[in-house]
Amino acid sequence: MKRLTIETRTDGDVSVLSLRGELDVATAPQFKDALLPLAEAGGLIAVSLETLEFLDSRGIGVLVAATRAARKAGGDVAIAIPSRAQRHSIEVLKLDTFLTLRDDEAQAVAALTGGTR
Amino acid sequence: MSATFLAEVSLAADPRLIRGVRLLISSLAADRGLSMDEIEDLKLAVQEACVNRLALGLAQDRLRIEISDDQNTLVIAVSGDRPGPGNEDEEAALGLSLAEALVDGVWTEDVGGTERVVLRKSLPPPPVGPAS
């Protein structure tokens, strides 16, 4: 069984990456390989962590790097993160003002397409 | 009063194996009465301590985790197999900062020339039985 499964699809102009499993030091490179090319191309990217079971600082590091790369290239990243524990980790690292965090995928997509942000 | 030994795990220094440590921590913490939120925080703190040792190059072949109960406090010590100081790694420092916010105490100490990360998490008081 794969530790991390990444499903990619599009919702209008937004690429949606849905993660299932665990995003940690062991799987962060796999996520980085999937996310960073889209970010560096200046895409609008919604990352859904709604079915993610575990997130560590290395996974958060990939989200930060991709957000930085996307904004530099004229795109952006929004993250659907309903888990209290996972959101708390991001807040502890004081990254909640840099990352765009939403409660679900629909809100994350809306944040990228002119909805609430 | 000396600490009560609970578990000791020695792993190959492979990040994929830390998952097994998280499962062990989860089981021990649940048994000791921590809440679901506290267990999630503790699992992440231990994960960050293990990743710290790997990232600093202080666990090149083996990673060792010792767990004990010291006067109703869970004490988890994570060490590698190389003496410090380790490599520079900004993300490793960030991970330990995260761990500090999730448990009641985090520090590093030198034991026999090997630096280890120690985490402390207070446990709820044991239930009081009916008076006999």
gemmi code that builds the backbone of each chain (N, CA, C; Angstrom):
import gemmi

chains = {
    "A": [
        ("MET", (0.838, -1.189, 0.000), (0.000, 0.000, 0.000), (0.880, 1.249, 0.000)),
        ("LYS", (0.553, 2.212, -0.879), (1.350, 3.424, -0.943), (1.092, 4.291, 0.277)),
        ("ARG", (2.145, 4.912, 0.777), (2.010, 5.770, 1.962), (1.281, 7.056, 1.625)),
        ("LEU", (1.515, 7.551, 0.392), (0.871, 8.799, -0.026), (0.355, 8.629, -1.450)),
        ("THR", (-0.930, 8.918, -1.633), (-1.526, 8.898, -2.967), (-1.914, 10.326, -3.327)),
        ("ILE", (-1.521, 10.745, -4.527), (-1.839, 12.108, -4.983), (-2.708, 11.992, -6.231)),
        ("GLU", (-3.924, 12.501, -6.139), (-4.836, 12.496, -7.286), (-4.881, 13.919, -7.846)),
        ("THR", (-4.634, 14.045, -9.144), (-4.604, 15.377, -9.765), (-5.735, 15.502, -10.781)),
        ("ARG", (-6.455, 16.617, -10.739), (-7.505, 16.898, -11.713), (-7.610, 18.400, -11.866)),
        ("THR", (-8.483, 18.850, -12.753), (-8.654, 20.296, -12.918), (-10.088, 20.687, -12.590)),
        ("ASP", (-10.229, 21.892, -12.079), (-11.535, 22.485, -11.790), (-11.490, 23.878, -12.416)),
        ("GLY", (-11.935, 23.980, -13.669), (-11.777, 25.244, -14.392), (-10.298, 25.523, -14.616)),
        ("ASP", (-9.851, 26.695, -14.154), (-8.438, 27.063, -14.324), (-7.547, 26.531, -13.192)),
        ("VAL", (-8.141, 25.844, -12.260), (-7.402, 25.428, -11.063), (-7.007, 23.948, -11.142)),
        ("SER", (-5.741, 23.670, -10.879), (-5.294, 22.279, -10.711), (-5.572, 21.882, -9.265)),
        ("VAL", (-6.238, 20.762, -9.097), (-6.569, 20.307, -7.742), (-5.773, 19.033, -7.445)),
        ("LEU", (-4.975, 19.085, -6.381), (-4.207, 17.914, -5.942), (-4.816, 17.428, -4.635)),
        ("SER", (-5.372, 16.220, -4.655), (-5.960, 15.647, -3.437), (-5.002, 14.606, -2.874)),
        ("LEU", (-4.659, 14.793, -1.615), (-3.682, 13.897, -0.979), (-4.384, 12.933, -0.037)),
        ("ARG", (-3.980, 11.671, -0.100), (-4.517, 10.664, 0.806), (-3.333, 9.917, 1.428)),
        ("GLY", (-3.366, 9.748, 2.729), (-2.281, 9.014, 3.388), (-1.479, 9.912, 4.307)),
        ("GLU", (-0.155, 9.844, 4.187), (0.726, 10.555, 5.120), (1.719, 11.408, 4.350)),
        ("LEU", (1.785, 12.690, 4.712), (2.759, 13.592, 4.090), (3.812, 13.910, 5.153)),
        ("ASP", (4.950, 13.228, 5.029), (6.001, 13.386, 6.037), (7.367, 13.361, 5.370)),
        ("VAL", (8.397, 13.224, 6.167), (9.762, 13.265, 5.637), (9.984, 12.205, 4.550)),
        ("ALA", (9.270, 11.083, 4.652), (9.476, 9.999, 3.685), (8.744, 10.255, 2.367)),
        ("THR", (7.610, 10.941, 2.426), (6.793, 11.120, 1.214), (6.853, 12.546, 0.658)),
        ("ALA", (7.467, 13.465, 1.391), (7.549, 14.857, 0.928), (8.206, 14.971, -0.462)),
        ("PRO", (9.260, 14.194, -0.777), (9.848, 14.308, -2.127), (8.856, 13.958, -3.240)),
        ("GLN", (8.017, 12.954, -2.998), (6.996, 12.573, -3.988), (6.009, 13.724, -4.221)),
        ("PHE", (5.606, 14.360, -3.130), (4.677, 15.491, -3.223), (5.343, 16.680, -3.920)),
        ("LYS", (6.591, 16.915, -3.578), (7.330, 18.027, -4.183), (7.431, 17.832, -5.703)),
        ("ASP", (7.697, 16.602, -6.131), (7.805, 16.309, -7.561), (6.484, 16.569, -8.299)),
        ("ALA", (5.369, 16.338, -7.593), (4.059, 16.547, -8.220), (3.651, 18.015, -8.217)),
        ("LEU", (3.986, 18.710, -7.140), (3.478, 20.068, -6.946), (4.373, 21.159, -7.543)),
        ("LEU", (5.665, 21.016, -7.367), (6.554, 22.133, -7.717), (6.526, 22.505, -9.212)),
        ("PRO", (6.501, 21.540, -10.143), (6.430, 21.939, -11.555), (5.187, 22.775, -11.877)),
        ("LEU", (4.068, 22.427, -11.273), (2.838, 23.209, -11.490), (3.010, 24.611, -10.918)),
        ("ALA", (3.638, 24.697, -9.752), (3.832, 25.995, -9.101), (4.795, 26.862, -9.909)),
        ("GLU", (5.879, 26.275, -10.361), (6.888, 27.047, -11.104), (6.359, 27.496, -12.458)),
        ("ALA", (5.316, 26.829, -12.946), (4.681, 27.241, -14.204), (3.658, 28.356, -13.974)),
        ("GLY", (3.516, 28.783, -12.735), (2.601, 29.884, -12.424), (1.148, 29.463, -12.377)),
        ("GLY", (0.898, 28.215, -12.034), (-0.478, 27.719, -12.002), (-1.251, 28.143, -10.767)),
        ("LEU", (-2.566, 28.018, -10.886), (-3.448, 28.155, -9.719), (-3.670, 26.741, -9.200)),
        ("ILE", (-3.311, 26.505, -7.950), (-3.273, 25.132, -7.436), (-4.000, 25.046, -6.094)),
        ("ALA", (-4.987, 24.167, -6.043), (-5.642, 23.875, -4.758), (-5.111, 22.535, -4.273)),
        ("VAL", (-4.587, 22.519, -3.061), (-4.089, 21.272, -2.468), (-5.077, 20.852, -1.388)),
        ("SER", (-5.698, 19.709, -1.581), (-6.672, 19.244, -0.595), (-6.026, 18.238, 0.359)),
        ("LEU", (-6.031, 18.610, 1.641), (-5.511, 17.713, 2.684), (-6.671, 17.097, 3.471)),
        ("GLU", (-7.850, 17.083, 2.853), (-9.051, 16.644, 3.581), (-8.994, 15.177, 3.993)),
        ("THR", (-8.255, 14.357, 3.235), (-8.147, 12.941, 3.618), (-6.712, 12.582, 3.988)),
        ("LEU", (-5.957, 13.598, 4.392), (-4.578, 13.356, 4.831), (-4.576, 12.967, 6.306)),
        ("GLU", (-3.851, 11.911, 6.630), (-3.867, 11.408, 8.011), (-2.746, 11.975, 8.872)),
        ("PHE", (-1.658, 12.426, 8.229), (-0.517, 12.902, 9.024), (0.277, 13.913, 8.206)),
        ("LEU", (0.709, 14.985, 8.875), (1.479, 16.046, 8.209), (2.617, 16.460, 9.133)),
        ("ASP", (3.858, 16.427, 8.633), (4.972, 16.899, 9.467), (5.611, 18.147, 8.859)),
        ("SER", (6.673, 18.638, 9.475), (7.255, 19.911, 9.052), (7.838, 19.838, 7.637)),
        ("ARG", (8.255, 18.648, 7.212), (8.796, 18.512, 5.848), (7.682, 18.660, 4.814)),
        ("GLY", (6.516, 18.173, 5.130), (5.369, 18.372, 4.235), (4.978, 19.836, 4.178)),
        ("ILE", (4.987, 20.485, 5.355), (4.674, 21.911, 5.399), (5.708, 22.689, 4.586)),
        ("GLY", (6.963, 22.256, 4.656), (8.024, 22.922, 3.894), (7.766, 22.897, 2.395)),
        ("VAL", (7.211, 21.790, 1.901), (6.899, 21.699, 0.470), (5.760, 22.669, 0.118)),
        ("LEU", (4.772, 22.764, 0.988), (3.664, 23.707, 0.748), (4.177, 25.145, 0.688)),
        ("VAL", (5.108, 25.473, 1.572), (5.671, 26.832, 1.590), (6.486, 27.093, 0.324)),
        ("ALA", (7.333, 26.133, -0.050), (8.179, 26.309, -1.239), (7.320, 26.455, -2.493)),
        ("ALA", (6.261, 25.655, -2.587), (5.398, 25.709, -3.769), (4.610, 27.020, -3.815)),
        ("THR", (4.144, 27.477, -2.673), (3.399, 28.747, -2.630), (4.308, 29.893, -3.064)),
        ("ARG", (5.530, 29.879, -2.553), (6.502, 30.927, -2.917), (6.777, 30.893, -4.423)),
        ("ALA", (6.993, 29.692, -4.964), (7.313, 29.549, -6.398), (6.134, 29.964, -7.266)),
        ("ALA", (4.933, 29.571, -6.856), (3.743, 29.902, -7.647), (3.528, 31.414, -7.688)),
        ("ARG", (3.636, 32.062, -6.548), (3.413, 33.519, -6.504), (4.475, 34.255, -7.313)),
        ("LYS", (5.695, 33.770, -7.262), (6.779, 34.389, -8.031), (6.499, 34.289, -9.532)),
        ("ALA", (5.842, 33.206, -9.934), (5.565, 32.971, -11.362), (4.185, 33.480, -11.772)),
        ("GLY", (3.492, 34.162, -10.855), (2.187, 34.738, -11.186), (1.004, 33.865, -10.852)),
        ("GLY", (1.233, 32.759, -10.192), (0.142, 31.873, -9.785), (-0.091, 31.931, -8.291)),
        ("ASP", (-0.745, 30.906, -7.764), (-0.953, 30.860, -6.308), (-1.346, 29.439, -5.879)),
        ("VAL", (-1.260, 29.206, -4.596), (-1.633, 27.916, -4.005), (-2.599, 28.185, -2.857)),
        ("ALA", (-3.673, 27.409, -2.783), (-4.573, 27.455, -1.623), (-4.726, 26.030, -1.100)),
        ("ILE", (-4.860, 25.923, 0.216), (-4.813, 24.603, 0.861), (-6.108, 24.345, 1.631)),
        ("ALA", (-6.750, 23.232, 1.322), (-7.926, 22.802, 2.080), (-7.440, 21.939, 3.236)),
        ("ILE", (-7.605, 22.436, 4.453), (-7.010, 21.764, 5.620), (-7.987, 21.803, 6.790)),
        ("PRO", (-8.910, 20.848, 6.848), (-9.907, 20.863, 7.927), (-9.386, 20.358, 9.270)),
        ("SER", (-8.273, 19.622, 9.282), (-7.792, 19.025, 10.535), (-7.266, 20.091, 11.492)),
        ("ARG", (-7.799, 20.071, 12.714), (-7.355, 21.030, 13.730), (-5.870, 20.873, 14.039)),
        ("ALA", (-5.455, 19.606, 14.162), (-4.055, 19.342, 14.535), (-3.107, 19.818, 13.429)),
        ("GLN", (-3.458, 19.537, 12.181), (-2.583, 19.930, 11.068), (-2.532, 21.452, 10.931)),
        ("ARG", (-3.677, 22.094, 11.103), (-3.699, 23.553, 11.011), (-2.906, 24.178, 12.170)),
        ("HIS", (-3.015, 23.560, 13.336), (-2.288, 24.054, 14.509), (-0.777, 24.044, 14.257)),
        ("SER", (-0.277, 22.992, 13.604), (1.159, 22.911, 13.302), (1.595, 24.096, 12.447)),
        ("ILE", (0.783, 24.432, 11.470), (1.110, 25.552, 10.583), (1.063, 26.878, 11.349)),
        ("GLU", (0.107, 26.986, 12.264), (0.000, 28.204, 13.077), (1.198, 28.345, 14.019)),
        ("VAL", (1.617, 27.227, 14.608), (2.772, 27.253, 15.511), (4.006, 27.779, 14.790)),
        ("LEU", (4.162, 27.391, 13.539), (5.316, 27.828, 12.750), (5.109, 29.230, 12.166)),
        ("LYS", (3.991, 29.857, 12.518), (3.640, 31.212, 12.078), (3.600, 31.314, 10.555)),
        ("LEU", (3.103, 30.256, 9.929), (3.004, 30.240, 8.467), (1.562, 30.409, 7.998)),
        ("ASP", (0.635, 30.560, 8.951), (-0.773, 30.670, 8.570), (-1.096, 31.999, 7.892)),
        ("THR", (-0.235, 32.994, 8.061), (-0.485, 34.259, 7.360), (0.150, 34.245, 5.966)),
        ("PHE", (1.096, 33.359, 5.741), (1.727, 33.254, 4.421), (0.951, 32.295, 3.525)),
        ("LEU", (0.574, 31.148, 4.082), (-0.182, 30.157, 3.310), (-1.658, 30.538, 3.286)),
        ("THR", (-2.332, 30.192, 2.190), (-3.775, 30.412, 2.096), (-4.468, 29.128, 2.545)),
        ("LEU", (-5.101, 29.189, 3.721), (-5.712, 28.002, 4.332), (-7.230, 28.117, 4.313)),
        ("ARG", (-7.889, 27.074, 3.899), (-9.342, 27.040, 3.889), (-9.826, 25.711, 4.465)),
        ("ASP", (-11.117, 25.676, 4.831), (-11.644, 24.486, 5.500), (-11.927, 23.325, 4.547)),
        ("ASP", (-12.226, 23.630, 3.269), (-12.509, 22.537, 2.333), (-12.051, 22.915, 0.925)),
        ("GLU", (-12.160, 21.943, 0.030), (-11.647, 22.123, -1.326), (-12.396, 23.225, -2.083)),
        ("ALA", (-13.705, 23.281, -1.917), (-14.490, 24.296, -2.630), (-14.031, 25.695, -2.233)),
        ("GLN", (-13.775, 25.894, -0.947), (-13.308, 27.204, -0.484), (-11.894, 27.507, -0.985)),
        ("ALA", (-11.070, 26.469, -1.072), (-9.701, 26.672, -1.574), (-9.739, 27.086, -3.043)),
        ("VAL", (-10.588, 26.426, -3.826), (-10.720, 26.787, -5.249), (-11.265, 28.208, -5.368)),
        ("ALA", (-12.251, 28.535, -4.548), (-12.833, 29.889, -4.585), (-11.800, 30.949, -4.243)),
        ("ALA", (-10.890, 30.628, -3.327), (-9.852, 31.592, -2.941), (-8.929, 31.911, -4.109)),
        ("LEU", (-8.825, 30.973, -5.031), (-7.920, 31.163, -6.181), (-8.615, 31.804, -7.375)),
        ("THR", (-9.931, 31.773, -7.373), (-10.661, 32.224, -8.561), (-11.491, 33.477, -8.292)),
        ("GLY", (-11.090, 34.207, -7.265), (-11.766, 35.474, -7.009), (-12.873, 35.376, -6.002)),
        ("GLY", (-13.012, 34.236, -5.374), (-13.980, 34.104, -4.290), (-13.385, 34.671, -3.028)),
        ("THR", (-13.812, 34.178, -1.883), (-13.287, 34.683, -0.609), (-11.849, 34.283, -0.428)),
        ("ARG", (-11.074, 35.145, 0.134), (-9.677, 34.811, 0.417), (-9.258, 35.406, 1.738)),
    ],
    "B": [
        ("MET", (12.789, 8.880, 43.005), (12.163, 7.703, 42.402), (12.635, 7.589, 40.964)),
        ("SER", (13.060, 6.389, 40.537), (13.566, 6.238, 39.176), (12.403, 6.083, 38.196)),
        ("ALA", (12.714, 6.398, 36.927), (11.693, 6.308, 35.891), (11.366, 4.849, 35.594)),
        ("THR", (10.130, 4.602, 35.192), (9.698, 3.255, 34.827), (9.926, 3.040, 33.336)),
        ("PHE", (10.691, 2.021, 33.009), (10.957, 1.723, 31.602), (9.678, 1.250, 30.912)),
        ("LEU", (9.408, 1.797, 29.731), (8.233, 1.358, 28.972), (8.612, 0.663, 27.666)),
        ("ALA", (9.543, 1.260, 26.917), (9.890, 0.657, 25.621), (11.202, 1.228, 25.117)),
        ("GLU", (11.853, 0.449, 24.279), (13.054, 0.921, 23.602), (13.030, 0.344, 22.193)),
        ("VAL", (13.238, 1.209, 21.216), (13.173, 0.783, 19.816), (14.439, 1.229, 19.121)),
        ("SER", (15.029, 0.345, 18.342), (16.191, 0.697, 17.544), (15.846, 0.404, 16.084)),
        ("LEU", (16.009, 1.421, 15.242), (15.615, 1.309, 13.834), (16.791, 1.612, 12.933)),
        ("ALA", (16.753, 1.090, 11.718), (17.672, 1.580, 10.706), (17.348, 3.056, 10.466)),
        ("ALA", (18.351, 3.844, 10.134), (18.146, 5.291, 9.950), (17.477, 5.552, 8.602)),
        ("ASP", (16.237, 5.128, 8.506), (15.456, 5.241, 7.274), (14.176, 6.006, 7.607)),
        ("PRO", (13.949, 7.159, 6.992), (12.765, 7.960, 7.356), (11.446, 7.210, 7.215)),
        ("ARG", (11.399, 6.208, 6.355), (10.145, 5.467, 6.165), (9.770, 4.658, 7.402)),
        ("LEU", (10.762, 4.361, 8.248), (10.504, 3.514, 9.417), (9.981, 4.293, 10.619)),
        ("ILE", (10.042, 5.622, 10.557), (9.585, 6.422, 11.705), (8.086, 6.216, 11.932)),
        ("ARG", (7.395, 5.850, 10.879), (5.952, 5.596, 10.995), (5.663, 4.566, 12.099)),
        ("GLY", (6.506, 3.549, 12.194), (6.321, 2.521, 13.222), (6.462, 3.090, 14.621)),
        ("VAL", (7.348, 4.065, 14.780), (7.521, 4.727, 16.086), (6.246, 5.496, 16.438)),
        ("ARG", (5.673, 6.143, 15.436), (4.428, 6.896, 15.680), (3.320, 5.962, 16.167)),
        ("LEU", (3.250, 4.784, 15.570), (2.217, 3.818, 15.979), (2.429, 3.373, 17.424)),
        ("LEU", (3.691, 3.141, 17.789), (4.010, 2.741, 19.160), (3.647, 3.857, 20.141)),
        ("ILE", (4.035, 5.080, 19.810), (3.733, 6.235, 20.676), (2.223, 6.375, 20.845)),
        ("SER", (1.511, 6.213, 19.742), (0.062, 6.349, 19.777), (-0.547, 5.325, 20.739)),
        ("SER", (-0.075, 4.114, 20.658), (-0.602, 3.050, 21.511), (-0.279, 3.303, 22.991)),
        ("LEU", (0.978, 3.658, 23.278), (1.374, 3.914, 24.669), (0.630, 5.117, 25.252)),
        ("ALA", (0.507, 6.162, 24.440), (-0.135, 7.393, 24.919), (-1.620, 7.172, 25.186)),
        ("ALA", (-2.266, 6.391, 24.328), (-3.689, 6.098, 24.533), (-3.863, 5.286, 25.813)),
        ("ASP", (-2.968, 4.345, 26.024), (-3.023, 3.498, 27.211), (-2.836, 4.325, 28.486)),
        ("ARG", (-2.081, 5.431, 28.361), (-1.804, 6.281, 29.528), (-2.831, 7.394, 29.689)),
        ("GLY", (-3.871, 7.373, 28.889), (-4.996, 8.283, 29.111), (-4.926, 9.632, 28.430)),
        ("LEU", (-3.979, 9.822, 27.487), (-3.942, 11.102, 26.767), (-5.123, 11.189, 25.798)),
        ("SER", (-5.572, 12.411, 25.541), (-6.695, 12.620, 24.622), (-6.224, 12.428, 23.185)),
        ("MET", (-7.161, 12.330, 22.267), (-6.821, 12.165, 20.849), (-5.957, 13.329, 20.351)),
        ("ASP", (-6.326, 14.551, 20.730), (-5.547, 15.721, 20.290), (-4.124, 15.665, 20.853)),
        ("GLU", (-4.014, 15.281, 22.127), (-2.681, 15.185, 22.745), (-1.838, 14.098, 22.076)),
        ("ILE", (-2.496, 13.008, 21.706), (-1.769, 11.913, 21.035), (-1.258, 12.388, 19.676)),
        ("GLU", (-2.103, 13.108, 18.938), (-1.666, 13.618, 17.626), (-0.475, 14.563, 17.796)),
        ("ASP", (-0.545, 15.421, 18.804), (0.563, 16.360, 19.051), (1.842, 15.598, 19.435)),
        ("LEU", (1.691, 14.587, 20.283), (2.866, 13.830, 20.727), (3.496, 13.057, 19.566)),
        ("LYS", (2.663, 12.447, 18.734), (3.172, 11.721, 17.559), (3.994, 12.656, 16.674)),
        ("LEU", (3.473, 13.849, 16.455), (4.175, 14.795, 15.584), (5.482, 15.260, 16.242)),
        ("ALA", (5.451, 15.495, 17.543), (6.672, 15.927, 18.240), (7.758, 14.855, 18.139)),
        ("VAL", (7.375, 13.598, 18.318), (8.358, 12.502, 18.218), (8.862, 12.384, 16.779)),
        ("GLN", (7.952, 12.525, 15.826), (8.353, 12.516, 14.410), (9.430, 13.570, 14.161)),
        ("GLU", (9.187, 14.787, 14.676), (10.131, 15.885, 14.433), (11.483, 15.616, 15.114)),
        ("ALA", (11.448, 14.997, 16.277), (12.716, 14.656, 16.958), (13.501, 13.632, 16.137)),
        ("CYS", (12.808, 12.636, 15.601), (13.481, 11.617, 14.770), (14.033, 12.250, 13.495)),
        ("VAL", (13.236, 13.069, 12.848), (13.671, 13.717, 11.601), (14.866, 14.631, 11.882)),
        ("ASN", (14.852, 15.266, 13.045), (15.967, 16.143, 13.427), (17.282, 15.369, 13.477)),
        ("ARG", (17.252, 14.205, 14.107), (18.486, 13.403, 14.206), (18.971, 12.966, 12.814)),
        ("LEU", (18.027, 12.600, 11.958), (18.399, 12.176, 10.598), (18.939, 13.362, 9.796)),
        ("ALA", (18.243, 14.497, 9.889), (18.615, 15.662, 9.072), (19.976, 16.218, 9.465)),
        ("LEU", (20.302, 16.118, 10.754), (21.587, 16.642, 11.215), (22.724, 15.651, 10.980)),
        ("GLY", (22.389, 14.482, 10.445), (23.421, 13.471, 10.187), (23.886, 12.773, 11.448)),
        ("LEU", (23.095, 12.876, 12.519), (23.477, 12.262, 13.792), (22.970, 10.824, 13.908)),
        ("ALA", (22.139, 10.410, 12.952), (21.694, 9.008, 12.877), (22.005, 8.537, 11.458)),
        ("GLN", (23.162, 7.981, 11.288), (23.550, 7.560, 9.935), (23.213, 6.097, 9.678)),
        ("ASP", (23.309, 5.268, 10.714), (22.957, 3.860, 10.559), (21.734, 3.493, 11.399)),
        ("ARG", (21.696, 4.049, 12.601), (20.610, 3.668, 13.523), (19.990, 4.875, 14.226)),
        ("LEU", (18.725, 4.690, 14.535), (17.962, 5.677, 15.290), (17.398, 4.919, 16.498)),
        ("ARG", (17.538, 5.518, 17.681), (17.117, 4.810, 18.897), (16.108, 5.670, 19.658)),
        ("ILE", (15.031, 5.044, 20.088), (13.985, 5.756, 20.822), (13.745, 5.011, 22.137)),
        ("GLU", (13.894, 5.737, 23.249), (13.667, 5.144, 24.576), (12.487, 5.871, 25.222)),
        ("ILE", (11.558, 5.099, 25.753), (10.340, 5.683, 26.331), (10.203, 5.214, 27.771)),
        ("SER", (9.989, 6.179, 28.666), (9.807, 5.815, 30.080), (8.742, 6.712, 30.701)),
        ("ASP", (8.306, 6.298, 31.879), (7.328, 7.073, 32.649), (8.052, 7.557, 33.903)),
        ("ASP", (8.270, 8.873, 33.986), (8.991, 9.447, 35.111), (8.013, 10.256, 35.955)),
        ("GLN", (7.523, 9.667, 37.013), (6.581, 10.330, 37.927), (5.415, 10.956, 37.169)),
        ("ASN", (4.738, 10.092, 36.425), (3.551, 10.477, 35.665), (3.842, 11.473, 34.541)),
        ("THR", (5.038, 11.403, 34.022), (5.400, 12.163, 32.831), (6.023, 11.197, 31.826)),
        ("LEU", (5.509, 11.235, 30.612), (6.088, 10.396, 29.566), (7.366, 11.069, 29.075)),
        ("VAL", (8.464, 10.317, 29.104), (9.757, 10.856, 28.678), (10.235, 10.040, 27.477)),
        ("ILE", (10.496, 10.725, 26.376), (10.892, 10.049, 25.132), (12.232, 10.626, 24.696)),
        ("ALA", (13.247, 9.769, 24.632), (14.590, 10.218, 24.229), (14.918, 9.630, 22.863)),
        ("VAL", (15.336, 10.495, 21.955), (15.634, 10.076, 20.577), (17.104, 10.370, 20.297)),
        ("SER", (17.831, 9.340, 19.906), (19.258, 9.531, 19.633), (19.657, 8.768, 18.383)),
        ("GLY", (20.805, 9.147, 17.855), (21.348, 8.445, 16.700), (22.597, 7.689, 17.087)),
        ("ASP", (23.498, 7.535, 16.152), (24.705, 6.755, 16.407), (25.975, 7.543, 16.110)),
        ("ARG", (25.853, 8.874, 16.025), (27.017, 9.707, 15.740), (27.087, 10.834, 16.775)),
        ("PRO", (28.299, 11.207, 17.197), (28.415, 12.332, 18.127), (28.137, 13.655, 17.415)),
        ("GLY", (27.662, 14.622, 18.183), (27.428, 15.945, 17.623), (28.721, 16.716, 17.511)),
        ("PRO", (28.723, 17.933, 17.037), (27.559, 18.609, 16.466), (27.256, 18.092, 15.067)),
        ("GLY", (26.007, 18.238, 14.687), (25.600, 17.732, 13.383), (25.719, 18.770, 12.284)),
        ("ASN", (25.164, 18.427, 11.126), (25.161, 19.333, 9.977), (24.285, 20.550, 10.267)),
        ("GLU", (24.485, 21.604, 9.494), (23.559, 22.738, 9.528), (22.293, 22.320, 8.780)),
        ("ASP", (21.139, 22.556, 9.350), (19.886, 22.242, 8.646), (18.780, 23.105, 9.241)),
        ("GLU", (18.391, 24.117, 8.481), (17.405, 25.086, 8.959), (16.057, 24.420, 9.240)),
        ("GLU", (15.670, 23.482, 8.372), (14.375, 22.829, 8.542), (14.350, 21.947, 9.796)),
        ("ALA", (15.516, 21.373, 10.144), (15.573, 20.537, 11.349), (15.305, 21.379, 12.592)),
        ("ALA", (15.859, 22.586, 12.603), (15.624, 23.493, 13.731), (14.143, 23.888, 13.795)),
        ("LEU", (13.557, 24.100, 12.631), (12.136, 24.450, 12.566), (11.283, 23.309, 13.130)),
        ("GLY", (11.666, 22.089, 12.802), (10.933, 20.923, 13.287), (10.978, 20.817, 14.803)),
        ("LEU", (12.132, 21.117, 15.390), (12.222, 21.068, 16.864), (11.417, 22.200, 17.504)),
        ("SER", (11.372, 23.348, 16.827), (10.521, 24.444, 17.332), (9.064, 24.007, 17.369)),
        ("LEU", (8.677, 23.288, 16.350), (7.305, 22.772, 16.305), (7.088, 21.786, 17.461)),
        ("ALA", (8.038, 20.895, 17.672), (7.920, 19.917, 18.767), (7.773, 20.627, 20.110)),
        ("GLU", (8.532, 21.710, 20.303), (8.487, 22.448, 21.574), (7.094, 22.974, 21.877)),
        ("ALA", (6.364, 23.308, 20.818), (5.020, 23.856, 21.021), (3.983, 22.765, 21.282)),
        ("LEU", (4.350, 21.523, 21.045), (3.363, 20.444, 21.099), (3.417, 19.619, 22.376)),
        ("VAL", (4.552, 19.656, 23.083), (4.679, 18.875, 24.324), (5.111, 19.809, 25.461)),
        ("ASP", (5.339, 19.251, 26.639), (5.604, 20.100, 27.804), (7.073, 20.473, 27.966)),
        ("GLY", (7.943, 19.781, 27.267), (9.363, 20.130, 27.351), (10.161, 19.423, 26.273)),
        ("VAL", (11.119, 20.145, 25.692), (12.020, 19.559, 24.689), (13.408, 20.117, 24.942)),
        ("TRP", (14.397, 19.249, 25.027), (15.765, 19.731, 25.136), (16.720, 18.706, 24.539)),
        ("THR", (17.958, 19.130, 24.327), (18.981, 18.181, 23.876), (19.992, 18.015, 25.002)),
        ("GLU", (20.553, 16.820, 25.103), (21.548, 16.561, 26.131), (22.572, 15.571, 25.595)),
        ("ASP", (23.745, 15.619, 26.162), (24.821, 14.731, 25.735), (24.898, 13.550, 26.704)),
        ("VAL", (24.808, 12.358, 26.170), (24.928, 11.158, 27.006), (26.005, 10.272, 26.388)),
        ("GLY", (27.119, 10.176, 27.083), (28.211, 9.326, 26.600), (28.734, 9.736, 25.237)),
        ("GLY", (28.738, 11.044, 24.972), (29.263, 11.530, 23.695), (28.251, 11.551, 22.570)),
        ("THR", (27.037, 11.086, 22.844), (25.978, 11.116, 21.823), (24.895, 12.096, 22.255)),
        ("GLU", (24.602, 13.040, 21.392), (23.567, 14.018, 21.724), (22.191, 13.417, 21.444)),
        ("ARG", (21.279, 13.598, 22.364), (19.923, 13.097, 22.139), (18.894, 14.195, 22.404)),
        ("VAL", (17.753, 14.048, 21.766), (16.625, 14.950, 21.989), (15.693, 14.280, 22.978)),
        ("VAL", (15.282, 15.018, 24.013), (14.374, 14.471, 25.018), (13.072, 15.270, 25.003)),
        ("LEU", (11.965, 14.551, 24.970), (10.635, 15.161, 25.007), (9.949, 14.741, 26.308)),
        ("ARG", (9.230, 15.675, 26.917), (8.451, 15.348, 28.121), (6.987, 15.707, 27.902)),
        ("LYS", (6.123, 14.802, 28.284), (4.688, 15.055, 28.171), (3.999, 14.593, 29.446)),
        ("SER", (3.387, 15.532, 30.154), (2.689, 15.183, 31.406), (1.491, 14.298, 31.102)),
        ("LEU", (1.290, 13.328, 31.989), (0.159, 12.412, 31.827), (-0.963, 12.795, 32.792)),
        ("PRO", (-2.196, 12.460, 32.456), (-3.271, 12.719, 33.410), (-3.071, 11.867, 34.649)),
        ("PRO", (-3.548, 12.339, 35.811), (-3.368, 11.528, 37.039), (-4.068, 10.187, 36.903)),
        ("PRO", (-3.482, 9.146, 37.476), (-4.137, 7.833, 37.394), (-5.461, 7.868, 38.144)),
        ("PRO", (-6.438, 7.101, 37.657), (-7.736, 7.109, 38.335), (-7.621, 6.570, 39.767)),
        ("VAL", (-8.374, 7.196, 40.661), (-8.366, 6.766, 42.064), (-9.438, 5.689, 42.250)),
        ("GLY", (-9.021, 4.551, 42.791), (-9.956, 3.461, 42.989), (-10.872, 3.714, 44.183)),
        ("PRO", (-11.924, 2.932, 44.313), (-12.825, 3.108, 45.454), (-12.113, 2.794, 46.770)),
        ("ALA", (-12.445, 3.545, 47.808), (-11.837, 3.320, 49.124), (-12.221, 1.943, 49.631)),
        ("SER", (-11.225, 1.229, 50.191), (-11.535, -0.132, 50.691), (-11.962, -0.060, 52.136)),
    ],
}
model = gemmi.Model(1)
for chain_id, residues in chains.items():
    chain = gemmi.Chain(chain_id)
    for i, (resn, *xyz) in enumerate(residues, 1):
        res = gemmi.Residue()
        res.name, res.seqid = resn, gemmi.SeqId(i, " ")
        for name, pos in zip(("N", "CA", "C"), xyz):
            atom = gemmi.Atom()
            atom.name, atom.element = name, gemmi.Element(name[0])
            atom.pos, atom.b_iso = gemmi.Position(*pos), 0.0
            res.add_atom(atom)
        chain.add_residue(res)
    model.add_chain(chain)
structure = gemmi.Structure()
structure.add_model(model)
structure.setup_entities()
